[in-house]
Amino acid sequence: MTVVLLSERLDAVLPAAALSALRSAPAVYAGAGVPLDFWEPLGVDGPVPADLPDGSVVLTTEPDAYPDAVVIRTPEPAGAGLLDAAAVMDRLRSPGGCPWDAEQDHLSLRQYLLEETFELLEAIEDGDRAAMREELGDVLLQVLFHARVAAEHADSFDIDDVATDLVAKLVGRHPHVFEGHDPAVHDATSQQHRWEELKQVEKKRESSVDGVALGQPAVALAAKLVQRVKRAGFPVDLLPEGDDTGTTLFAVTALAKLAGEDPETELRAVCRRFAANVRDAESKARAEGLDILTPADWRRFWPS
C-alpha cells in the first residue's frame, strides 16, 4: 500500500513521484483531509474501505494515519509556512476573530513594532538563537498586521503587494546577480556603494541624506548621516565643531563611523556591561544585608 501525503497549503497538487504509483494502482482512495471536490481531478475511486486491496493508493493529509505504508510526500517550497501566518492574521482580524486585533490601526501598533525590534536586537546581542527565532516571528507579525490593516483601506495594499515590491527592489538592486555581470560590483564594499547609487536613482533623491529616518536614536542617526555624506565625498573638516555636549557626541560618533566602527553597537555593548556590573554590585550588597549603598559601598562591591 502506498500513501500520497498531500499538502494542505497546496490543495490538489500532486508530487511528481506519485504519478507512477497512481497510474499502476488498482484503486485510489481518499483519506482524511481530502475534500470531495478534489476527488474527480485526482482520480479518486471512493473513500478508504475497511479492507484495502493490495497495491492501493491512499491520498491523505494526515502523515501518521498509515504507519506501515510507503509514503510519498508533497514537497513544499521554502517559505510555504508564511501562507499559514498570513491566514492566521487574516482570521484574527476578520469578523468573529480577536476583538483586540480588530481595534488596532497603524498608529496603535507603532509601539509594538519598536518593542519587538528591540527584543530581537537583544536576542542577537545575547547570541540566543531560540529567542532570535521567537522574536523574528514577533517582528514578522508586525509586518503581517500592518499589511492586513492596510488591505482594509480604499487605497489598499496587502501582504502580497508588500512581498512583490520587496522582490522588485531586491532584483533591481542586485543586477550583478539577476542580470549578469556588473563591473561596478567586485566585493561586498563595492556592492554597498552600488546599492546606494541604484537607490538614489530609483527614488530620485536630490540629497545624499534624503531618506535618512530622522526619528531613529541619535547615535544611530548621526552615524547614518556621516555614512551617507562620506559616500558623497564630504570633507571631514566640515563636520560640526564645538564644546557643547551635542556637538561632542556627534564628533565622537562621526569619527567612530569614519573609522569603520558601528557607534550604536559599541555604545549598546558598553551600556549592557554597565547594567550587568550594577546588578552584580547590588547583588553582592544584598548578600551582606545592604539595601541602600553609599558611594563607598558602590566602590567596594563594583566588579574589578
C-alpha positions in Angstrom: 0.0 0.0 0.0 1.2 3.5 -0.9 0.1 6.7 0.8 0.4 10.0 -1.1 0.6 12.8 1.5 -1.0 15.9 0.1 -0.1 19.4 1.3 -2.9 21.3 2.9 -1.3 24.5 1.7 -1.1 23.4 -2.0 -4.6 21.9 -2.3 -4.8 19.2 -5.0 -1.2 19.5 -6.2 0.4 16.0 -6.6 4.1 15.3 -6.2 5.7 14.1 -9.4 6.9 10.9 -7.6 3.3 9.9 -7.1 2.3 9.7 -10.7 3.7 6.3 -11.5 2.1 4.9 -8.3 -1.3 6.3 -9.2 -1.2 5.1 -12.8 -0.4 1.5 -11.7 -2.7 1.3 -8.7 -5.8 -0.9 -9.0 -7.7 1.7 -6.9 -7.2 5.2 -5.5 -8.9 6.2 -2.3 -9.4 9.4 -0.4 -8.4 9.5 3.2 -8.7 12.2 5.8 -8.2 15.8 4.7 -9.1 15.3 1.0 -12.3 17.3 0.1 -14.9 15.9 -2.2 -14.2 18.5 -4.9 -10.7 17.1 -5.2 -11.8 13.5 -5.8 -12.5 13.8 -9.5 -9.4 15.7 -10.6 -7.2 13.3 -8.5 -8.9 10.2 -9.9 -10.3 9.0 -6.6 -12.5 5.9 -6.7 -14.0 6.5 -3.3 -13.4 6.7 0.5 -10.9 4.4 2.1 -12.6 0.9 2.6 -12.2 -1.3 5.6 -10.1 -3.8 3.6 -7.7 -2.1 1.2 -6.8 -4.1 -1.9 -3.1 -4.8 -2.5 -1.3 -2.1 -4.4 -3.9 0.6 -3.5 -3.0 4.2 -3.1 -4.5 6.4 -0.4 -4.5 10.2 -0.7 -4.5 12.0 2.7 -3.2 15.0 4.6 -2.5 13.1 7.8 1.1 11.8 7.9 0.6 9.3 10.7 -2.6 7.7 9.5 -0.9 4.7 7.9 2.4 4.0 9.7 3.2 0.8 7.8 2.7 2.3 4.3 5.1 3.6 1.8 4.7 7.4 2.0 5.2 9.8 -0.9 5.3 13.4 0.4 4.4 16.5 -1.5 7.3 18.9 -1.3 6.6 22.5 -0.3 8.6 25.5 -1.5 10.7 27.4 1.0 8.5 30.0 2.7 5.3 27.9 2.5 4.8 28.5 6.2 4.3 32.2 5.5 1.0 31.3 3.9 -0.2 29.9 7.3 1.0 33.0 9.1 -0.9 35.3 6.7 -4.1 33.1 7.0 -4.0 33.2 10.8 -3.5 37.0 10.7 -6.5 37.3 8.4 -8.6 35.2 10.7 -7.7 37.2 13.7 -8.6 40.5 12.0 -11.8 39.3 10.3 -15.3 39.3 11.9 -15.5 36.6 14.5 -11.8 36.9 15.2 -10.0 38.7 18.1 -11.7 41.9 19.4 -8.3 43.4 20.4 -6.8 42.8 17.0 -9.8 44.2 15.3 -9.4 47.5 17.1 -5.8 48.2 16.1 -4.6 50.5 13.5 -1.2 51.6 12.1 -0.8 54.2 14.9 -1.7 52.0 17.8 0.7 49.3 16.5 3.8 51.5 16.4 4.9 50.8 20.0 4.8 47.0 19.4 7.0 47.3 16.3 9.6 49.2 18.3 9.3 46.8 21.3 9.7 43.7 19.2 12.6 45.1 17.2 14.5 45.9 20.3 13.7 42.5 21.8 15.1 40.9 18.6 18.2 43.1 18.8 18.7 42.0 22.4 18.4 38.3 21.4 21.0 38.8 18.7 23.4 40.5 21.1 22.9 37.7 23.6 23.5 35.1 20.9 20.3 33.4 22.0 19.2 31.5 18.9 15.9 30.2 20.4 15.0 33.8 21.4 16.0 35.0 18.0 13.6 32.6 16.4 10.8 33.7 18.6 11.5 37.4 18.2 11.8 37.2 14.4 8.3 35.7 14.5 7.1 38.7 16.5 8.7 41.1 14.1 7.1 39.2 11.2 3.7 39.5 13.0 4.1 43.3 12.9 4.6 43.2 9.1 1.6 40.9 8.6 -0.5 43.0 10.9 0.2 46.3 9.2 -0.3 44.8 5.8 -3.7 43.3 6.9 -4.8 46.7 8.3 -3.7 48.4 5.1 -5.8 46.0 3.0 -9.0 47.4 4.6 -8.4 50.9 3.3 -9.6 52.4 0.0 -6.1 52.9 -1.3 -5.4 49.4 -0.2 -2.4 47.1 -0.5 -1.9 43.7 1.1 0.9 41.3 2.1 1.3 40.1 -1.5 1.8 43.7 -2.7 4.4 44.2 0.1 6.2 41.0 -1.0 6.0 41.9 -4.7 7.6 45.3 -4.1 10.3 43.7 -2.0 11.2 41.2 -4.7 11.3 44.0 -7.3 13.6 46.0 -5.0 16.0 43.1 -4.3 16.2 42.2 -8.0 16.6 45.7 -9.2 19.4 46.5 -6.7 21.3 43.3 -7.5 21.8 43.4 -11.3 25.1 41.6 -10.9 23.1 38.6 -9.6 19.9 38.7 -11.7 21.1 40.4 -14.9 24.6 39.1 -15.3 27.9 40.7 -14.5 28.0 44.3 -13.2 31.5 45.8 -13.5 30.8 48.2 -10.6 30.5 45.2 -8.2 33.5 43.1 -7.3 33.2 42.7 -3.5 30.9 43.5 -0.5 32.1 47.1 -0.2 31.5 47.9 -3.9 28.1 46.3 -3.7 27.2 48.5 -0.8 28.2 51.6 -2.8 26.3 50.2 -5.8 23.2 49.7 -3.7 23.2 53.3 -2.6 23.7 54.5 -6.2 20.8 52.4 -7.5 18.6 53.6 -4.6 19.5 57.2 -5.3 18.4 56.8 -9.0 15.3 54.7 -8.1 14.0 57.2 -5.5 15.0 60.3 -7.5 16.7 61.7 -4.4 18.2 65.2 -4.6 20.4 65.0 -1.5 22.7 62.4 -0.1 20.8 62.5 3.2 17.3 62.1 1.7 15.6 59.1 3.1 17.5 59.0 6.4 15.0 58.4 9.1 15.3 61.4 11.4 13.3 59.7 14.1 15.9 57.0 14.9 18.1 57.1 18.1 20.5 60.0 18.0 23.7 58.0 17.9 22.4 55.8 15.0 21.1 58.9 13.3 24.5 60.7 13.5 26.3 57.6 12.2 23.9 57.2 9.3 24.2 60.8 8.3 28.0 60.6 8.3 27.9 57.3 6.4 25.8 59.0 3.7 27.9 62.1 3.3 31.1 60.1 3.3 29.9 58.3 0.2 29.2 61.7 -1.4 32.8 62.9 -0.8 32.1 65.1 2.1 35.3 66.5 3.7 35.9 65.7 7.3 36.9 69.3 8.2 33.3 70.4 7.6 31.9 68.2 10.4 30.3 70.2 13.3 32.8 71.7 15.8 32.1 72.9 19.3 32.5 72.1 23.0 28.8 71.6 23.8 27.5 68.1 24.6 25.6 67.5 21.4 28.5 68.5 19.1 31.0 66.5 21.1 28.8 63.4 20.9 28.3 63.9 17.2 32.1 64.3 16.7 32.8 61.0 18.6 30.1 59.2 16.6 31.3 60.6 13.3 35.0 59.6 14.0 33.9 56.1 15.0 31.8 55.7 11.9 34.6 57.0 9.6 36.9 54.5 11.3 34.7 51.7 10.2 33.0 51.1 13.6 29.3 51.0 14.4 29.0 53.5 17.3 25.4 52.5 18.1 26.5 48.8 18.6 29.6 49.9 20.5 27.6 52.1 22.9 25.0 49.4 23.4 27.7 47.0 24.4 29.1 49.4 27.0 25.6 50.0 28.3 24.9 46.3 28.7 28.2 45.8 30.5 27.4 48.7 32.8 24.0 47.3 33.6 25.5 43.9 34.4 28.0 45.5 36.7 25.3 47.4 38.5 23.3 44.3 39.1 26.4 42.4 40.2 27.3 45.1 42.8 23.7 45.3 44.1 23.5 41.5 44.4 26.8 41.4 46.5 25.5 44.2 48.7 22.2 42.4 49.3 24.1 39.3 50.2 25.6 41.3 53.1 22.3 42.8 54.1 22.6 46.2 52.4 19.7 47.7 50.6 21.0 51.2 50.3 24.5 51.7 49.0 26.8 54.6 49.8 29.5 55.7 47.3 32.0 53.8 49.4 29.8 50.7 49.2 29.5 51.0 45.4 33.2 51.1 45.1 33.7 48.1 47.4 31.2 45.9 45.5 32.0 47.1 42.0 33.4 44.4 39.8 37.1 44.7 39.2 
